[in-house]
Amino acid sequence: MKTSTVLLAVLVLFAGCKPGKNSETSLATLQWGQADGLPVHQFTLANKQGMVVKISDFGATITQIWVPDKKGLLENVVLGFDSLSGYQGEHPYFGALVGRYGNRIAKGMFTLNDTVYTLAVNNGVNHLHGGLKGFNKHVFSVDTAYAAADSVVLALSYLSADREEGYPGNLKVQVQYVLTENNEIKISYKAETDKPTVLNLTNHSYFNLTSGKEDILGHQLVLLADSITPTDSTLIPTGILAPVSGTPFDFTTPHAIGERISQVPGGYDINYKLRNTTGTFVKAAEVYEPKSGRVLEAFTTEPGVQFYSGNFLDGTLTGFNGVVYKQHFGFCLETQHFPDSPNQPAFPSVVLKPGETYRQLTVYKFSIR
Ligand code: GLA
C-alpha cells in the first residue's frame, strides 16, 4: 500500500472518532444496589460531545459529571461516592435532590392556614433540607429514560405522603434531567399537592472544576446578585435584604472564592437574591477555574441561590477516586427560594395549593475558556 493511502486511511479513522466524542447520544442503566427493599440504579447519560452525567434514582442524585478541560481531558467535576453505600450513609447532600424544603426552617415550625406544623429539628435548633429522611434518602420511580438525537432524558418521580417529615399534603414530585449537546444539564421540577403545603426543591451538587486536585478557593466566581439575606447565628435570615456592594459578598464582578473568605466568619453560606422574583429565567452565576479552563454557568427561574463554600467538609469523607473531601473542596450553587420563607411573609411565597403546579427550572452549563 502506498504511504499516501495509509495516511488517508489513518486520517479517515481519526476524523470518525475524535477523542472524547461519541457518534451518538446514549443512556445506560446499571443495577446499583437496594434501598428500602427497592432496586436502585445508576444511569449514565452521554452526549455526542463526550460529556457524561451519572444520576441515581436513590435521592434523584447527580453522582458524577464528566466534562473536558481546555486540553480535552475528561474529568469528574462533582463530589460524590463510587458506590451506593456512600450515599446511604451520613453525608452533606452530595448531588442530591433536596426536599421538601431546601435550606432551613426556623425551629422546625411554620403556620399555614392557622395550623401549626412541626418538623424535625435536625440542624442545631432548626430544620434543614427536608428533615431526618429527606428526598435525598428516598428511591425515586423512573418515569422516562431515553437517548434522543440531540439530548438524553431521565425523569424521576416520588410520591411524598401527607405528613411525611411533618409536611402537609400528598405531594407528587417529578424531576426531569436533560443532558444537551451544549453541555448543559437542564433540571426541571414539577409538583402537585392535595393540601396546601410549602415546597422548595434544589439540587445540592458540590462542584470542583479541578476534579479534586485542589480546593475551590482559586475558582473565580461571578454571582449576578446585588443583595443577600443576612442570617442570625443559626443561619436563619433576619428578614432584611442587605446590599453586597463594598462587602466580601460582592461577586457582581469576578473574584476568587478564597480572595476575601477570611473576612467571612465560617466561609460563604448565604442566600443571594437574584435579579428576578417573578419566575423569569435568568443567569445566576458563572465560575471559571483558570488551570483547567473549565467554566460553569448556572441559570434559574428561582429567586435565590445559596452560595456555599463547603465550609463543613472536614476531611472525614473520602469520595470518588479516593479524594479526601477537606474544607472548601467543593462549592454549591443551590438555586432556591429564600431560607425560612414559610416564616417570613416578606419573602417570595413557597406555598403550593391543590390545583396548582409547581414548576422550576435550573440549568448548569459547562464550557472551556
Ligand atoms: C447548605 C446549607 C449549609 C450546609 C449544607 C450541607 O448549603 O446552607 O449550611 O448545611 O447545606 O452541609
Residues whose N, C-alpha, C, O or C-beta is under 5 A from the ligand:
A	BS01	GLA	P92 D269 Y308 F312
